[in-house]
Amino acid sequence: MANISYKCPTCGAEIFWNPTEGKFVCEYCGDSFTMADMEASGQAAGAVDSSNVEHHEELMEGEQGQVSSTDGTVGNDFVRYKCSYCGSEIITDRATAATVCVYCGNAVVMGEQLINDFAPDLVIPFKVEKSKVMQAFKDFSKKPLTPKAFDPEQVVEKMQGVYIPFWLYSGECHGVMQAEGINKKTHRSGDYEITEKSYYRVMRDGRVRFRNVPVDGSSKTDDAAMDSIEPFDYGELTPFKPAYLSGFLAERFDEDSEKCFERAEKRIQNTTLDLLKRSAPYDEVDVESFNSNIKKEKPLYAMLPTWLLYTTYNGTKYFFAMNGQTGKFIGNLPIDKGKLTVFSAIGAVIGGILGYIIMG
């Protein structure tokens, strides 16, 4: 079997998932189809037949360091596939689960990356289309310190819609906290303001249920960036079907759920401790000790939508990301040093004026 691709039930042309319509839309005849329509046409099954998929070819010895990916994927461990439509060679990262052939534009889903232990449980389909990503980047770039020459239309080297693999953890955390509670009371005595403090012994024991704590399962994605584009609306999680990947890039996980749980564990513990501290009715709570025990359920493996943008400005590379469901945009922009000097000087002058007014 060739790698998976999807055809329009009306005209047989290549068909892609359209984020705006929330359907599959044919660019040739204009017809659109729901997932149920695609299933009725014999496509878009919920799972990949593990006995009938095309596997990758390993690159020849010594070839690995001499090639780069043909589909724009980022990595350093490449393998070879053939496009199921035109037969062209696609060289891509080993963990790629879906891509687009640069020669014919055909969407290709690598079935071998979606079977057995790599079969996702859930997916949130893309809701933000490519044109809106560029407009969001333009709006995001309109910061006071952004260099005037930084033109979003010119600097973007690569913009990709990518399904990133995430582990979702649910369960219960039992936390026990010992702390010192402090209440403050301030009053005046003549010309002086006096603060009195009262100290209390605090002990808290509680259980916190947590659901769908996300951690990305790809070693190639920036963890901080993936954390920053949260939250996702998990009410829109739907059972995974490979057809949702059509027209986008996708990665399968290369970091297992046990390794990724280390990051989730810290978030769960910090949230539990914060809730225990907030339950103590004091002005300040100084934690002396905190112990926790986490009981987690079997983690779910989900594909979540992201837009990734790569730019280079004045020889420096910049990375931006957008939540492909909510449109939340993050990244670090270059700073115009001349503007920074002016703004700093203005700030110093205003600070001096305010200081003069206060002193006067």
GUMI-41526 format. One record per residue: residue number from 1; residue in three letters; z, y, x of N, C-alpha, C in turn. Coordinates in steps of 0.05 Angstrom, whole numbers. Layout:
> NUM  ala  Z  Y  X  Z  Y  X  Z  Y  X
...
//
This chain:
> 1  met  0  -24  17  0  0  0  0  25  17
> 2  ala  -16  45  10  -15  70  25  10  85  18
> 3  asn  16  106  34  38  123  27  33  136  0
> 4  ile  54  142  -14  53  150  -42  41  178  -45
> 5  ser  23  181  -64  13  207  -73  9  206  -103
> 6  tyr  7  229  -116  6  230  -145  -19  244  -155
> 7  lys  -31  233  -176  -56  243  -186  -53  254  -214
> 8  cys  -70  273  -221  -70  285  -248  -80  263  -268
> 9  pro  -65  257  -289  -74  237  -308  -99  245  -323
> 10  thr  -106  272  -322  -130  281  -336  -155  278  -319
> 11  cys  -154  290  -295  -178  291  -278  -177  275  -252
> 12  gly  -153  265  -245  -151  249  -221  -147  265  -196
> 13  ala  -145  292  -197  -141  308  -173  -112  306  -164
> 14  glu  -107  315  -140  -80  315  -129  -62  333  -146
> 15  ile  -38  325  -151  -20  341  -169  7  345  -155
> 16  phe  19  368  -160  44  376  -147  65  385  -167
> 17  trp  90  383  -159  112  394  -175  111  424  -174
> 18  asn  112  437  -197  112  467  -199  140  476  -206
> 19  pro  153  490  -187  181  499  -192  184  518  -216
> 20  thr  164  536  -220  166  555  -242  164  541  -269
> 21  glu  145  523  -271  140  509  -297  161  487  -301
> 22  gly  172  476  -279  189  453  -282  174  429  -291
> 23  lys  148  428  -283  130  406  -290  111  401  -267
> 24  phe  95  380  -269  73  375  -251  49  390  -261
> 25  val  37  406  -244  14  423  -253  -10  417  -235
> 26  cys  -33  412  -248  -58  406  -234  -72  433  -228
> 27  glu  -78  438  -203  -90  462  -194  -120  463  -201
> 28  tyr  -132  440  -209  -160  438  -214  -167  441  -244
> 29  cys  -154  425  -261  -160  427  -289  -140  444  -305
> 30  gly  -117  450  -292  -97  467  -305  -77  453  -323
> 31  asp  -81  427  -327  -62  413  -344  -35  409  -331
> 32  ser  -14  407  -347  13  404  -337  26  379  -350
> 33  phe  45  367  -335  56  342  -345  86  341  -338
> 34  thr  101  331  -357  130  326  -352  133  301  -335
> 35  met  157  296  -326  162  271  -312  157  247  -330
> 36  ala  164  250  -356  159  228  -375  129  223  -377
> 37  asp  113  245  -377  84  241  -378  73  226  -354
> 38  met  84  233  -331  75  220  -306  82  190  -307
> 39  glu  106  184  -317  115  156  -319  98  141  -338
> 40  ala  90  154  -360  73  141  -380  45  135  -369
> 41  ser  37  151  -349  11  146  -337  12  125  -315
> 42  gly  36  113  -311  40  93  -291  48  103  -264
> 43  gln  56  129  -262  64  141  -237  93  149  -239
> 44  ala  104  159  -217  130  171  -216  153  152  -223
> 45  ala  151  128  -215  172  108  -220  198  118  -206
> 46  gly  221  107  -216  246  116  -206  253  106  -179
> 47  ala  240  85  -169  246  74  -143  221  65  -130
> 48  val  222  63  -103  199  54  -87  200  24  -84
> 49  asp  178  10  -88  177  -19  -85  179  -25  -55
> 50  ser  202  -35  -46  207  -40  -18  189  -61  -6
> 51  ser  177  -78  -23  160  -100  -13  131  -91  -9
> 52  asn  125  -66  -16  97  -58  -16  94  -29  -6
> 53  val  106  -23  17  103  4  28  90  2  55
> 54  glu  77  25  63  64  26  89  84  37  109
> 55  his  87  24  131  107  33  151  93  49  173
> 56  his  109  64  187  98  81  208  89  65  232
> 57  glu  74  78  250  66  66  275  81  81  297
> 58  glu  91  66  316  104  79  339  83  91  358
> 59  leu  89  113  370  71  125  390  71  107  415
> 60  met  50  108  429  47  92  453  67  102  475
> 61  glu  74  84  493  93  91  514  81  115  531
> 62  gly  97  135  535  88  158  549  74  179  532
> 63  glu  69  172  507  55  191  489  74  210  475
> 64  gln  99  201  473  119  216  457  122  245  467
> 65  gly  124  248  493  129  275  504  104  292  506
> 66  gln  80  281  498  55  295  501  44  305  474
> 67  val  57  299  452  47  307  426  67  324  411
> 68  ser  57  338  391  74  353  373  67  345  345
> 69  ser  84  351  326  78  343  298  53  357  288
> 70  thr  38  344  271  15  356  259  22  369  232
> 71  asp  45  364  222  53  375  195  74  397  196
> 72  gly  81  406  221  100  428  223  129  420  221
> 73  thr  135  394  221  163  385  220  176  390  248
> 74  val  202  393  247  217  399  271  232  374  280
> 75  gly  229  367  305  243  343  316  233  337  343
> 76  asn  243  315  354  233  307  381  229  276  382
> 77  asp  228  264  359  224  235  358  202  229  337
> 78  phe  177  229  346  155  229  328  144  201  324
> 79  val  132  196  300  118  171  293  92  179  280
> 80  arg  75  158  275  48  163  265  44  150  238
> 81  tyr  32  165  219  24  155  193  -5  161  189
> 82  lys  -17  150  168  -44  157  160  -43  169  132
> 83  cys  -57  191  128  -59  204  102  -71  184  82
> 84  ser  -58  181  59  -68  162  39  -93  172  25
> 85  tyr  -100  197  29  -123  208  15  -148  210  33
> 86  cys  -145  222  57  -168  226  74  -168  209  99
> 87  gly  -146  194  104  -144  176  127  -138  190  153
> 88  ser  -133  216  153  -126  230  178  -99  221  188
> 89  glu  -96  225  214  -70  217  227  -50  239  223
> 90  ile  -26  232  214  -4  250  211  18  242  231
> 91  ile  24  260  249  46  256  268  69  273  258
> 92  thr  92  260  253  114  273  241  140  262  252
> 93  asp  162  276  247  188  267  256  195  241  243
> 94  arg  210  224  257  217  197  247  232  198  220
> 95  ala  247  220  216  263  221  191  249  235  168
> 96  thr  224  242  171  209  255  150  204  235  127
> 97  ala  210  245  102  207  228  79  183  237  61
> 98  ala  175  262  64  152  272  50  140  295  65
> 99  thr  113  298  63  100  320  78  74  326  63
> 100  val  59  344  76  32  352  65  12  349  88
> 101  cys  -10  335  83  -30  331  103  -44  358  109
> 102  val  -44  367  134  -56  393  140  -86  392  140
> 103  tyr  -98  369  138  -127  366  139  -139  368  111
> 104  cys  -126  355  91  -137  355  64  -119  368  43
> 105  gly  -94  374  51  -75  386  32  -62  366  14
> 106  asn  -66  340  19  -55  319  2  -25  317  7
> 107  ala  -10  314  -15  19  309  -13  24  280  -7
> 108  val  40  274  13  44  247  22  74  241  22
> 109  val  83  221  8  111  212  8  112  186  23
> 110  met  130  186  44  133  162  61  152  142  47
> 111  gly  141  123  34  157  104  19  178  90  35
> 112  glu  173  84  61  192  69  77  218  85  82
> 113  gln  217  111  78  241  128  83  258  131  58
> 114  leu  249  117  36  263  121  10  271  94  -2
> 115  ile  274  73  15  281  47  5  307  37  17
> 116  asn  318  17  5  343  4  15  365  25  19
> 117  asp  377  26  42  399  45  47  391  74  46
> 118  phe  365  79  48  355  107  48  346  116  20
> 119  ala  350  100  0  341  108  -27  361  128  -39
> 120  pro  353  153  -45  371  173  -56  380  165  -84
> 121  asp  404  175  -91  414  171  -118  405  193  -137
> 122  leu  405  218  -127  401  241  -144  383  262  -130
> 123  val  373  280  -146  357  302  -135  360  327  -153
> 124  ile  359  350  -142  356  375  -157  328  385  -151
> 125  pro  310  386  -170  283  394  -165  282  424  -158
> 126  phe  261  432  -143  257  460  -136  253  476  -162
> 127  lys  266  501  -162  262  519  -184  250  546  -174
> 128  val  250  551  -148  240  575  -136  213  570  -123
> 129  glu  192  584  -132  166  580  -120  162  596  -95
> 130  lys  141  589  -80  136  601  -54  133  631  -54
> 131  ser  119  642  -74  114  671  -75  140  687  -78
> 132  lys  159  675  -92  185  689  -95  202  688  -70
> 133  val  197  669  -53  211  667  -28  204  691  -10
> 134  met  178  697  -9  168  719  8  179  745  -2
> 135  gln  180  749  -29  191  774  -39  220  776  -33
> 136  ala  235  754  -35  263  754  -29  268  761  1
> 137  phe  250  751  18  252  758  47  247  787  52
> 138  lys  228  799  38  223  828  40  247  844  31
> 139  asp  259  836  8  282  851  -2  306  848  17
> 140  phe  309  823  28  331  818  46  329  834  72
> 141  ser  304  839  80  299  853  106  304  883  104
> 142  lys  307  894  80  310  923  76  339  931  82
> 143  lys  348  926  106  375  934  115  373  959  132
> 144  pro  393  976  132  392  1001  147  386  998  177
> 145  leu  395  976  189  392  973  218  368  955  226
> 146  thr  352  946  206  329  930  213  308  948  226
> 147  pro  296  939  248  275  954  261  252  960  242
> 148  lys  241  984  244  219  992  227  194  974  231
> 149  ala  191  964  256  167  948  262  170  919  252
> 150  phe  194  912  242  198  885  232  186  882  204
> 151  asp  161  873  204  145  870  179  146  841  170
> 152  pro  160  836  147  162  808  138  135  794  135
> 153  glu  114  809  127  88  797  123  76  787  150
> 154  gln  84  800  172  72  794  198  89  775  215
> 155  val  115  774  211  132  760  230  137  731  222
> 156  val  132  723  197  138  695  189  117  676  202
> 157  glu  128  658  218  111  638  231  108  613  214
> 158  lys  129  607  200  129  582  185  148  585  161
> 159  met  139  577  137  156  576  114  152  550  100
> 160  gln  173  535  97  172  508  86  192  503  64
> 161  gly  182  490  43  200  480  22  208  452  30
> 162  val  234  448  34  244  423  45  266  412  28
> 163  tyr  264  387  20  287  373  8  305  363  31
> 164  ile  330  374  31  349  367  52  367  345  41
> 165  pro  373  324  57  391  303  48  420  312  49
> 166  phe  434  308  28  462  315  26  478  291  17
> 167  trp  503  289  27  523  270  17  541  286  -2
> 168  leu  547  275  -25  565  288  -45  589  270  -48
> 169  tyr  613  282  -43  638  267  -43  655  275  -67
> 170  ser  666  255  -80  685  259  -102  709  241  -98
> 171  gly  731  249  -110  756  233  -107  780  250  -113
> 172  glu  803  243  -99  828  257  -104  843  261  -77
> 173  cys  855  284  -75  871  290  -51  900  294  -59
> 174  his  918  279  -46  946  283  -50  957  299  -27
> 175  gly  969  323  -33  979  340  -12  1008  346  -15
> 176  val  1022  347  8  1051  354  9  1055  377  29
> 177  met  1066  399  19  1069  423  36  1098  431  37
> 178  gln  1107  438  61  1133  451  65  1128  478  77
> 179  ala  1142  498  66  1136  525  75  1160  543  71
> 180  glu  1157  568  80  1177  589  75  1164  610  58
> 181  gly  1177  616  35  1168  636  17  1182  663  23
> 182  ile  1167  684  22  1179  711  28  1171  730  5
> 183  asn  1192  743  -6  1188  765  -25  1196  791  -12
> 184  lys  1181  812  -18  1186  838  -6  1193  858  -27
> 185  lys  1213  875  -21  1220  897  -39  1224  922  -23
> 186  thr  1209  943  -30  1209  968  -15  1222  990  -31
> 187  his  1239  1006  -18  1252  1029  -31  1256  1051  -11
> 188  arg  1261  1075  -20  1265  1097  -2  1295  1103  0
> 189  ser  1302  1111  24  1330  1120  30  1327  1146  46
> 190  gly  1330  1168  32  1326  1194  45  1297  1197  53
> 191  asp  1292  1202  79  1265  1206  89  1253  1179  98
> 192  tyr  1266  1158  94  1257  1132  105  1249  1113  82
> 193  glu  1229  1097  89  1221  1075  70  1231  1049  82
> 194  ile  1246  1035  66  1259  1010  75  1248  986  60
> 195  thr  1240  965  75  1230  941  63  1251  919  67
> 196  glu  1259  907  45  1278  885  46  1263  859  41
> 197  lys  1269  838  55  1256  812  52  1276  791  43
> 198  ser  1267  775  24  1283  752  16  1268  726  23
> 199  tyr  1282  706  34  1269  682  43  1277  658  26
> 200  tyr  1258  641  21  1262  618  4  1250  592  16
> 201  arg  1262  570  10  1252  545  19  1231  535  -2
> 202  val  1207  528  7  1186  520  -11  1177  492  -5
> 203  met  1175  475  -25  1164  448  -23  1145  444  -47
> 204  arg  1121  435  -40  1101  430  -61  1088  403  -57
> 205  asp  1084  388  -79  1072  362  -78  1052  361  -101
> 206  gly  1027  358  -95  1007  359  -116  982  342  -111
> 207  arg  967  337  -132  943  321  -130  920  338  -140
> 208  val  898  338  -125  874  354  -132  850  336  -134
> 209  arg  837  337  -157  812  322  -161  789  339  -150
> 210  phe  772  327  -135  748  341  -124  723  326  -132
> 211  arg  702  341  -136  677  329  -145  653  342  -132
> 212  asn  635  325  -121  610  334  -109  614  354  -87
> 213  val  632  349  -68  634  365  -44  610  359  -26
> 214  pro  593  379  -20  568  373  -6  570  375  25
> 215  val  556  357  39  553  359  68  524  350  74
> 216  asp  509  366  88  482  358  95  482  335  114
> 217  gly  464  316  110  463  292  127  441  292  147
> 218  ser  431  316  155  410  318  175  421  331  200
> 219  ser  416  318  223  425  330  248  408  354  256
> 220  lys  384  357  244  366  378  253  371  404  238
> 221  thr  385  404  216  390  428  201  416  442  211
> 222  asp  416  468  209  440  483  217  462  480  196
> 223  asp  484  468  204  506  463  184  516  489  172
> 224  ala  519  510  188  530  535  177  511  547  157
> 225  ala  484  545  162  465  555  143  465  540  117
> 226  met  467  513  119  468  497  95  494  503  78
> 227  asp  516  508  92  541  516  78  537  543  64
> 228  ser  522  561  77  520  588  68  503  591  43
> 229  ile  483  573  39  466  575  15  478  562  -10
> 230  glu  502  550  -7  516  540  -30  525  564  -47
> 231  pro  532  560  -72  534  534  -86  507  526  -99
> 232  phe  504  500  -104  483  489  -121  496  484  -149
> 233  asp  479  485  -169  489  478  -196  485  448  -200
> 234  tyr  506  433  -197  504  404  -198  500  394  -227
> 235  gly  502  412  -246  495  405  -274  466  398  -277
> 236  glu  449  406  -257  421  400  -257  413  376  -240
> 237  leu  433  362  -230  427  337  -216  413  317  -235
> 238  thr  392  304  -225  378  285  -242  373  260  -225
> 239  pro  370  237  -238  364  213  -222  339  216  -205
> 240  phe  341  207  -180  319  211  -161  294  196  -169
> 241  lys  271  210  -167  245  198  -169  228  210  -146
> 242  pro  213  193  -132  198  203  -109  178  225  -116
> 243  ala  169  226  -141  148  245  -149  158  274  -147
> 244  tyr  184  278  -148  195  306  -145  189  317  -117
> 245  leu  184  299  -98  179  308  -70  150  317  -66
> 246  ser  133  312  -85  105  317  -82  99  347  -77
> 247  gly  86  353  -55  80  381  -48  100  394  -30
> 248  phe  122  381  -24  143  392  -7  148  374  17
> 249  leu  162  384  37  171  367  58  198  356  49
> 250  ala  206  334  61  232  322  55  241  306  80
> 251  glu  267  305  84  279  290  105  297  269  93
> 252  arg  299  246  106  320  227  99  343  232  117
> 253  phe  367  222  110  390  227  127  388  213  153
> 254  asp  399  225  174  401  211  200  430  213  210
> 255  glu  448  222  192  477  221  197  490  208  173
> 256  asp  504  186  177  514  171  154  537  184  140
> 257  ser  545  173  117  566  186  101  593  186  114
> 258  glu  599  167  131  625  167  145  627  190  165
> 259  lys  606  193  180  606  215  200  607  242  186
> 260  cys  592  246  165  591  271  151  617  277  136
> 261  phe  632  256  129  657  261  114  678  277  130
> 262  glu  675  277  157  694  293  173  693  322  165
> 263  arg  669  333  159  666  360  150  677  364  122
> 264  ala  670  345  104  680  347  77  710  346  76
> 265  glu  722  329  93  751  325  93  765  351  99
> 266  lys  755  367  118  768  393  124  767  412  101
> 267  arg  744  412  87  741  430  63  761  421  41
> 268  ile  763  395  37  781  385  16  810  391  23
> 269  gln  817  387  48  845  392  56  851  422  54
> 270  asn  833  439  63  838  468  61  840  478  33
> 271  thr  824  467  15  825  475  -13  851  466  -26
> 272  thr  860  441  -19  885  431  -30  908  447  -21
> 273  leu  909  454  5  931  470  16  931  498  3
> 274  asp  907  510  -1  905  536  -13  917  536  -41
> 275  leu  910  515  -57  920  513  -84  951  509  -85
> 276  leu  962  494  -66  990  490  -64  1004  517  -57
> 277  lys  992  532  -38  1004  558  -31  1003  577  -55
> 278  arg  982  577  -70  979  595  -92  998  588  -115
> 279  ser  1007  563  -115  1026  555  -136  1054  566  -131
> 280  ala  1060  575  -107  1086  586  -100  1088  615  -106
> 281  pro  1106  624  -123  1107  652  -133  1120  671  -114
> 282  tyr  1109  674  -90  1121  691  -70  1099  710  -59
> 283  asp  1109  732  -47  1090  751  -35  1075  739  -11
> 284  glu  1089  723  4  1078  710  27  1087  681  28
> 285  val  1070  663  38  1078  635  41  1069  627  69
> 286  asp  1089  622  86  1084  613  113  1087  582  115
> 287  val  1065  569  119  1064  539  119  1077  528  144
> 288  glu  1096  510  141  1109  497  163  1097  470  169
> 289  ser  1090  456  147  1077  429  151  1061  423  126
> 290  phe  1040  407  131  1022  399  108  1011  372  115
> 291  asn  1014  353  97  1004  326  100  987  319  75
> 292  ser  966  305  80  948  298  58  938  270  60
> 293  asn  931  259  37  919  232  36  895  234  16
> 294  ile  872  227  25  848  229  9  838  202  1
> 295  lys  834  199  -25  821  174  -36  794  183  -47
> 296  lys  773  173  -33  746  182  -42  731  159  -55
> 297  glu  714  167  -74  697  148  -87  672  143  -69
> 298  lys  655  124  -77  631  120  -62  614  145  -62
> 299  pro  606  156  -39  591  181  -39  563  177  -51
> 300  leu  553  199  -62  526  199  -73  507  211  -53
> 301  tyr  483  201  -52  462  211  -33  442  227  -50
> 302  ala  440  253  -44  423  271  -60  404  286  -43
> 303  met  381  293  -54  361  310  -42  364  338  -55
> 304  leu  370  359  -40  374  385  -51  352  404  -39
> 305  pro  342  423  -56  319  439  -49  326  464  -32
> 306  thr  312  468  -10  316  492  7  289  503  16
> 307  trp  288  529  20  265  541  33  274  550  61
> 308  leu  259  542  81  265  549  109  244  567  120
> 309  leu  252  590  133  233  608  145  239  611  175
> 310  tyr  219  612  191  222  615  220  205  639  229
> 311  thr  217  657  245  204  680  254  210  684  284
> 312  thr  193  700  297  198  709  325  193  739  326
> 313  tyr  212  754  336  210  783  338  219  792  366
> 314  asn  202  805  381  208  814  408  218  791  426
> 315  gly  206  767  422  212  745  439  237  729  430
> 316  thr  250  738  409  274  724  399  268  710  373
> 317  lys  277  685  370  272  669  346  293  674  325
> 318  tyr  285  676  300  304  680  278  299  659  257
> 319  phe  320  652  243  319  631  223  331  641  197
> 320  phe  318  636  175  327  644  148  325  620  129
> 321  ala  343  620  109  342  598  90  348  608  62
> 322  met  336  595  43  341  602  14  348  576  -1
> 323  asn  366  579  -19  372  558  -38  349  556  -57
> 324  gly  335  533  -58  311  529  -74  316  526  -103
> 325  gln  342  526  -111  349  524  -139  359  552  -150
> 326  thr  377  565  -135  389  590  -144  376  615  -133
> 327  gly  361  612  -110  349  636  -97  367  650  -78
> 328  lys  391  640  -72  408  653  -53  395  653  -25
> 329  phe  395  676  -12  380  679  13  399  687  36
> 330  ile  397  674  59  415  680  82  399  681  108
> 331  gly  410  694  128  397  695  154  408  719  170
> 332  asn  401  720  196  409  742  213  384  758  221
> 333  leu  384  783  215  362  801  221  365  814  248
> 334  pro  342  821  261  344  837  286  356  864  280
> 335  ile  368  876  301  381  903  297  367  923  315
> 336  asp  359  946  304  348  968  320  370  982  335
> 337  lys  371  981  361  392  992  377  394  1022  374
> 338  gly  371  1035  370  370  1064  366  384  1071  340
> 339  lys  378  1057  318  391  1062  293  421  1056  294
> 340  leu  428  1035  309  456  1028  312  472  1050  325
> 341  thr  459  1063  346  472  1085  360  476  1109  341
> 342  val  455  1115  325  457  1137  307  479  1132  286
> 343  phe  479  1108  274  499  1101  254  527  1102  265
> 344  ser  530  1092  290  556  1093  303  566  1121  307
> 345  ala  547  1139  315  554  1167  320  562  1181  294
> 346  ile  546  1175  273  553  1186  246  580  1177  237
> 347  gly  586  1151  241  612  1141  234  634  1154  249
> 348  ala  630  1159  275  651  1173  291  655  1201  281
> 349  val  633  1215  275  636  1243  265  651  1244  239
> 350  ile  643  1226  220  657  1225  194  686  1219  197
> 351  gly  692  1199  215  719  1192  220  735  1216  231
> 352  gly  722  1231  249  736  1255  260  741  1276  239
> 353  ile  722  1280  221  726  1300  200  749  1292  182
> 354  leu  749  1266  174  770  1256  157  797  1258  170
> 355  gly  797  1252  196  822  1255  211  832  1284  212
> 356  tyr  813  1302  215  820  1331  215  832  1340  189
> 357  ile  818  1330  167  828  1338  140  856  1327  135
> 358  ile  860  1302  143  886  1290  139  908  1304  155
> 359  met  900  1309  181  920  1323  198  926  1351  189
> 360  gly  905  1364  178  908  1392  169  926  1393  144
//
